[in-house]
Amino acid sequence: MDETRQIALQRIQTLFRLAKEKIQEEPELAQRYVTIARRIAMRTKLRLPTEYRRMVCRHCKSFIYPSVNCRVRVQQRREPHMVITCQVCGKITRIPLKSKSGKKKEREEKTR
């Protein structure tokens, strides 16, 4: 990774940390921090790390933080998954809890 991307990643980490700290008192400021972090990532063609990507609503691009402006539930139906409901736009995001490599192992065991 070149120097520009390393600096960009450090700035993104700092902005998300500040957004987490400010979400309770000043949600608009936290949203602004995340917007700037996303813009930095796009400009440097840097993919946001997974932990940060999950803090941004895929639909309305707002900063979501559990128990502040989103609801997180774990569902056991079919495949176990986590359901994140954004309380800004009302949309739902589902994240599987089993890894993709775990599914391959299960299939291999069934065929034996």
Summary of the structure (lengths in Angstrom):
residues: 112
radius of gyration: 17.1
end to end distance: 42.8
largest distance: 56.6
contacts: 286
relative contact order: 0.11
helix: 47%
strand: 18%
